[in-house]
Amino acid sequence: MAASMMNGVAPGHVFLTAPFVSHRSEVAPPPRSSELHAGVPRSVPTISTSQRRLEAYSTASMSTQPSSSGLARLALGALAVATPAAAARRAARRQQLQLSRGSRAARRFAEESRAVQLESQGATGSASLEDEIAALQREAAALREGAIELEREKVEQMMLERQRWFQIFDPDGSGSIDLAGVRRGMKEFNGTELDETKAMELLQAHDANQNGVLEFEEFDPHAFQATLERMWAEERAREEAERQRKSEEEAIKQAQLELEEYYSTLPGNPDTSWPTRFAAVLAYALPLLDGLRFGLPLAAAEPSLAPFLYGLVPALKLLNATPFGQLLVFITMQVLAANQELPALLRFNLRQAIALDIALVIPNIIVGSGMFPLDIELPTNEMIIFSAVVFLPLLAAILYSALCNLSGTAPRSIPFFSQNAERSMGMWAPRDDRKGK
């Protein structure tokens, strides 16, 4: 049995031992991280640590229990079948990991290459822009030089032209231009014939050193022309101002004549006989009698007015005693004032007297309201002041109208009332824009 076991086991042991030795000799150390990153894989190991533990266990079992050699062979056969598949899977995973790391490295390398390319393009673009700027600067410098050259040529041409005209203004070659040379030269220059006065003004305007002649430094025919044009413009302005002044004076004189004519005549019948004058004075009887009630309180304050004021009381009583006396007189005056055949002097005074009588309506309303009750015998100070404010201006207007009418002229200087009477007759003062409307 020992021999058979030796015969049966020895080969197995030889079979098992040889692979172990072979595998152990072929096992390579694990790949370094630097080699993985570099993308160079090491040789894939064929026996893992678990396989070596299983083989060691099988050897020990077979050495201590020879009868179990069949089981050991079976286990080793299964392990031999499973080991290559597991190793292949591990190798595939390791290869995938290496490929993944390689792809990341490739992407990183591509990105770095792209950045380098962009930097090179930017550097190229900056260089191109600097070249363009330099080219533009060279062109600008060339243009400036050309402009300076053109300006220099223009100055030279102007100087030559100036010398040529100076010889025309100074035909005798004396080096200076006198009054006769100015007149002769300006006629040649622009055909202007100057009198001695204008030529002297032109010479004095450009004679900087005041020596009576024009030297070459003072000579400029174009400046002479500009000076002449300015002189002519000033003369035209003076003439226009003089014409405007004369026109205004004539307009003022004409307005004064029209105003004098306006106030010296009235439209219509020009009769100014004495009966007409007395009738014109009598027209103011109505406003005088209507305002007498405001004048009687003044007799108590100023006794000198009492004879005149109380002398009008009988006429006022007669007017008040007549039924509708004041109204009838008012209507009669309106009808007479509208009669175009009556003298214009009478018609004007009738309309002015009517306007004065209408104005008394306001103080009558104030007295009727009780603000200033009339008490002729014992007037208060307030009543006296109110009577003076109303009656004295009325009395002054009536006296002024009476004096003008007796002199044969219309009383046309009472503010507001005279203008109202004129307009009611179709008259408009010349200064009024509505004249003739």
C-alpha positions in Angstrom: 0.0 0.0 0.0 2.9 2.2 0.8 4.3 1.5 -2.6 1.0 2.0 -4.2 0.5 5.2 -2.3 3.9 6.2 -3.3 3.2 5.2 -6.8 -0.1 7.1 -6.7 0.7 10.0 -4.7 4.2 10.7 -5.9 3.1 11.6 -9.4 0.4 13.8 -8.0 2.8 15.4 -5.7 5.1 15.8 -8.5 2.2 17.3 -10.6 1.1 19.6 -7.8 4.6 20.7 -6.9 5.6 21.5 -10.4 2.8 23.9 -11.0 3.3 25.6 -7.7 7.0 26.1 -8.5 6.2 27.3 -11.9 3.5 29.7 -10.8 5.5 31.1 -8.0 8.4 31.7 -10.4 6.1 33.5 -12.8 4.3 35.7 -10.3 5.3 39.4 -10.9 5.1 42.2 -8.5 2.1 44.5 -8.7 2.4 47.4 -11.2 3.6 50.7 -9.8 1.3 53.7 -9.9 3.8 55.5 -12.2 3.5 52.7 -14.7 -0.3 52.8 -14.6 -0.3 56.5 -15.2 2.2 56.1 -17.9 -0.3 53.7 -19.6 2.3 50.7 -19.7 0.6 47.6 -18.0 2.8 44.9 -16.3 2.3 41.2 -16.9 -1.0 39.9 -15.4 -0.5 37.4 -12.5 -2.0 33.9 -13.0 -2.3 32.8 -9.3 -3.8 34.9 -6.6 -3.2 34.7 -2.9 -6.4 32.6 -2.3 -5.2 30.0 -4.9 -1.9 29.7 -3.1 -3.6 29.1 0.3 -5.8 26.4 -1.3 -2.8 24.6 -2.8 -0.9 24.7 0.5 -3.9 23.3 2.3 -4.3 20.5 -0.3 -0.6 19.5 0.0 -0.8 19.4 3.8 -4.0 17.2 3.6 -2.5 14.9 1.2 0.7 14.5 3.3 -1.3 13.7 6.5 -4.2 11.8 4.9 -3.1 9.9 1.8 -6.6 8.4 1.3 -8.0 11.8 0.4 -5.8 12.3 -2.6 -8.7 11.9 -5.0 -10.6 14.8 -3.3 -7.5 16.9 -3.5 -7.1 16.2 -7.1 -10.8 17.1 -7.7 -10.4 20.4 -5.8 -7.3 21.3 -7.6 -8.9 20.5 -10.9 -11.9 22.8 -10.1 -9.5 25.5 -8.9 -7.5 25.1 -12.1 -10.7 25.6 -14.1 -11.9 28.7 -12.1 -8.6 30.4 -11.8 -8.0 31.4 -15.4 -11.6 32.9 -15.7 -11.2 35.0 -12.5 -7.8 36.1 -13.6 -9.2 37.1 -17.0 -11.9 39.2 -15.4 -9.5 40.9 -13.1 -7.2 41.6 -16.0 -10.1 43.0 -18.0 -11.1 45.3 -15.1 -7.5 46.4 -14.7 -7.3 47.1 -18.4 -10.5 49.1 -18.3 -9.1 51.2 -15.4 -5.9 51.8 -17.3 -7.9 52.8 -20.4 -10.1 55.2 -18.3 -7.0 56.7 -16.8 -5.4 56.9 -20.3 -8.5 58.6 -21.7 -8.5 61.2 -18.9 -4.8 61.8 -19.6 -5.6 62.2 -23.3 -8.4 64.7 -22.6 -6.1 66.7 -20.3 -3.4 66.6 -23.0 -6.0 67.9 -25.6 -7.1 70.7 -23.3 -3.5 71.8 -22.7 -2.8 71.7 -26.4 -5.9 73.8 -27.1 -4.8 76.4 -24.5 -1.3 76.5 -26.0 -2.9 77.0 -29.5 -5.1 79.8 -28.2 -2.2 81.5 -26.6 -0.2 81.3 -29.8 -3.2 82.7 -31.7 -3.6 85.6 -29.2 0.1 86.4 -29.5 -0.3 86.3 -33.3 -3.3 88.6 -33.1 -1.6 91.1 -30.8 1.4 91.2 -33.1 -0.9 91.9 -36.1 -2.8 94.7 -34.2 0.5 96.3 -33.3 1.6 96.1 -36.9 -1.7 97.9 -38.0 -1.2 100.6 -35.4 2.3 101.2 -36.4 1.2 101.4 -40.1 -1.5 103.9 -39.2 0.9 106.0 -37.2 3.3 106.0 -40.2 0.4 107.1 -42.5 -0.6 109.9 -40.1 3.0 111.1 -39.9 3.1 111.1 -43.7 -0.1 113.1 -43.9 1.2 115.7 -41.4 4.3 116.1 -43.4 2.3 116.5 -46.6 0.1 119.1 -44.9 3.1 121.0 -43.7 4.6 120.9 -47.1 1.3 122.2 -48.7 1.1 125.0 -46.2 4.7 126.0 -46.9 4.0 126.0 -50.6 0.9 128.1 -50.1 2.8 130.6 -48.0 5.4 130.9 -50.7 2.8 131.4 -53.4 1.1 134.1 -51.3 4.4 135.8 -50.8 5.1 135.8 -54.5 1.6 137.1 -55.2 2.0 139.8 -52.6 5.3 140.9 -54.1 3.7 141.0 -57.6 0.9 143.2 -56.4 3.3 145.5 -54.4 5.1 146.2 -57.7 1.7 147.2 -59.2 0.9 149.5 -56.3 4.5 150.9 -56.4 5.4 151.1 -60.1 8.3 153.5 -59.5 10.0 151.0 -57.2 10.4 153.4 -54.3 9.6 150.7 -51.7 6.5 152.4 -50.3 2.9 153.2 -51.5 1.5 156.7 -51.2 -2.1 157.9 -51.6 -1.9 157.9 -55.4 -0.5 154.4 -55.3 -3.4 153.2 -53.2 -6.0 154.6 -55.6 -4.2 153.3 -58.7 -3.5 149.9 -57.1 -7.1 149.3 -55.8 -8.4 150.1 -59.3 -6.1 147.4 -60.7 -6.8 145.0 -57.9 -10.6 144.9 -58.0 -11.7 147.8 -60.2 -12.7 150.0 -57.3 -12.2 153.7 -57.9 -11.6 155.4 -54.6 -11.8 159.2 -53.9 -9.1 160.8 -51.9 -11.1 160.7 -48.7 -11.8 157.0 -48.9 -8.2 156.2 -50.1 -6.8 158.2 -47.1 -9.0 156.3 -44.7 -7.8 153.0 -46.2 -4.1 154.1 -46.0 -4.4 155.3 -42.4 -6.2 152.1 -41.4 -3.1 150.0 -42.5 -0.3 152.4 -41.8 1.0 150.8 -38.6 4.0 153.1 -38.1 2.0 156.2 -39.1 4.6 157.5 -41.6 2.1 158.4 -44.2 3.0 155.5 -46.7 2.5 151.8 -46.8 5.6 149.6 -46.8 5.8 146.0 -47.8 5.3 144.7 -44.3 2.1 146.7 -44.1 0.9 145.8 -47.6 -1.9 143.2 -48.1 -4.4 143.9 -50.9 -6.8 141.3 -49.6 -6.8 143.1 -46.2 -7.4 146.4 -48.1 -10.5 144.8 -49.7 -11.8 143.6 -46.4 -11.3 147.0 -44.9 -13.1 148.7 -47.7 -16.0 146.3 -47.4 -16.2 147.0 -43.7 -16.2 150.8 -44.4 -18.9 150.4 -46.9 -21.0 148.4 -44.5 -20.6 151.0 -41.8 -21.6 153.7 -44.3 -24.7 151.7 -45.3 -25.5 151.2 -41.6 -25.2 155.0 -40.9 -27.3 155.8 -43.9 -29.9 153.3 -42.9 -30.0 154.7 -39.3 -30.3 158.2 -40.7 -33.2 157.2 -42.9 -34.8 155.4 -40.0 -34.4 158.5 -37.8 -35.9 160.7 -40.4 -38.7 158.3 -41.0 -39.5 158.2 -37.3 -39.4 162.0 -37.1 -41.8 162.2 -40.0 -44.1 159.6 -38.4 -44.1 161.6 -35.1 -44.9 164.8 -36.9 -47.6 163.2 -38.9 -49.1 161.7 -35.7 -49.0 165.1 -34.0 -50.7 166.7 -36.9 -53.4 164.0 -37.0 -53.8 164.3 -33.2 -54.1 168.1 -33.4 -56.6 167.8 -36.2 -58.5 165.1 -34.3 -58.9 167.3 -31.2 -59.5 170.5 -33.1 -62.5 169.2 -35.1 -65.5 167.1 -34.6 -67.3 165.1 -37.2 -70.5 166.7 -38.4 -71.9 170.2 -38.3 -68.9 172.5 -37.4 -71.2 175.3 -36.0 -69.7 176.9 -33.0 -71.9 180.0 -32.7 -72.9 181.5 -29.4 -76.4 179.8 -29.3 -74.6 176.5 -29.8 -72.1 177.3 -27.1 -74.8 178.2 -24.5 -76.8 175.1 -25.4 -73.6 173.0 -24.9 -73.2 174.6 -21.4 -76.8 174.0 -20.6 -76.4 170.2 -21.3 -74.6 169.8 -18.0 -77.6 171.0 -16.0 -78.8 167.4 -15.6 -75.7 165.9 -13.9 -75.3 169.1 -11.8 -78.8 168.9 -10.4 -78.6 165.1 -9.9 -75.3 165.6 -7.9 -76.5 168.6 -5.9 -77.7 166.3 -3.1 -74.1 165.3 -2.5 -73.0 168.9 -2.6 -75.4 170.4 0.0 -73.6 168.7 3.0 -70.4 170.6 1.9 -72.2 174.0 2.6 -72.2 173.2 6.3 -68.4 172.5 6.2 -67.6 175.4 3.8 -70.1 178.3 4.1 -68.7 180.1 1.0 -70.3 177.4 -1.2 -73.7 177.8 0.4 -75.0 180.7 -1.9 -74.1 178.7 -5.1 -75.4 175.4 -3.8 -78.6 176.6 -2.3 -79.2 178.8 -5.4 -79.6 175.5 -7.4 -82.2 174.1 -5.0 -85.2 175.7 -6.7 -84.3 174.2 -10.1 -83.8 170.8 -8.4 -87.2 171.1 -6.8 -88.8 172.0 -10.1 -87.2 169.0 -11.8 -88.3 166.6 -9.0 -91.8 168.1 -9.1 -92.2 167.2 -12.7 -93.5 163.7 -13.1 -90.6 161.6 -14.5 -88.8 164.9 -15.0 -85.2 163.5 -14.8 -86.1 160.5 -17.0 -87.7 162.8 -19.6 -84.7 165.1 -19.7 -82.4 162.1 -20.0 -84.3 160.7 -22.9 -84.5 164.1 -24.6 -80.7 164.5 -24.4 -80.2 161.0 -25.9 -82.4 161.9 -28.9 -80.7 165.2 -29.5 -77.2 163.7 -29.3 -78.2 161.2 -32.0 -79.3 163.9 -34.4 -76.6 164.2 -37.0 -77.9 167.6 -38.2 -77.2 169.3 -34.9 -73.8 171.0 -34.3 -71.1 168.6 -33.4 -70.1 170.7 -30.4 -73.6 170.4 -28.9 -73.9 166.7 -29.7 -70.5 166.0 -28.0 -71.4 167.8 -24.8 -74.8 166.1 -24.6 -73.1 162.7 -24.7 -70.5 163.7 -22.2 -73.1 165.1 -19.8 -75.1 161.9 -20.2 -72.0 159.8 -19.2 -71.5 162.0 -16.1 -75.1 161.6 -15.1 -74.9 157.8 -15.4 -71.8 157.8 -13.2 -73.9 159.3 -10.3 -75.8 156.0 -10.1 -73.0 154.4 -8.0 -72.9 157.0 -5.2 -76.8 157.0 -5.2 -76.7 153.3 -4.6 -74.2 153.7 -1.7 -76.4 156.3 0.0 -79.5 154.2 -0.5 -77.8 151.3 1.2 -77.5 153.4 4.4 -73.7 153.4 4.5 -73.6 157.2 4.3 -77.0 158.6 5.2 -77.5 162.2 4.0 -78.1 164.8 6.7 -77.9 168.3 5.2 -78.3 170.1 8.5 -76.0 168.0 10.7 -73.7 166.1 8.4 -71.0 163.8 9.9 -67.4 163.9 9.0 -67.7 160.7 7.0 -70.6 162.2 5.1 -68.7 165.4 4.3 -65.7 163.4 3.0 -68.0 161.2 0.9 -69.8 164.3 -0.5 -66.5 165.9 -1.3 -65.2 162.8 -3.1 -68.4 162.7 -5.3 -69.4 166.3 -5.8 -66.1 168.2 -6.2 -64.8 166.2 -9.2 -68.2 166.5 -10.8 -68.3 170.2 -10.3 -64.7 170.6 -11.6 -65.6 168.6 -14.8 -68.8 170.8 -15.4 -66.9 174.1 -14.9 -64.1 172.9 -17.3 -66.7 172.0 -19.9 -68.5 175.3 -19.5 -65.3 177.3 -20.0 -64.3 175.2 -23.1 -67.7 175.6 -24.6 -67.8 179.3 -24.1 -64.5 179.6 -25.9 -65.9 177.6 -28.8 -63.8 174.4 -28.3 -65.0 171.0 -27.2 -64.1 169.9 -23.6 -62.3 166.7 -24.6 -59.8 166.3 -21.8 -61.9 164.7 -19.1 -60.5 161.2 -18.5 -62.7 158.3 -19.6 -65.8 160.5 -20.1 -64.3 162.4 -23.1 -63.1 159.2 -24.8 -66.5 157.6 -24.2 -68.3 160.6 -25.8 -65.9 160.5 -28.8 -66.4 156.8 -29.4 -70.2 157.2 -29.1 -69.8 159.6 -32.1 -67.7 157.2 -34.1 -64.4 158.8 -33.3 -61.1 157.1 -32.5 -57.9 158.7 -31.5 -55.0 158.2 -34.0 -53.0 156.5 -31.3 -55.8 153.9 -30.8 -55.2 150.7 -32.9 -59.0 150.4 -33.3 -59.2 153.5 -35.4 -61.5 153.1 -38.3 -63.1 149.9 -37.1 
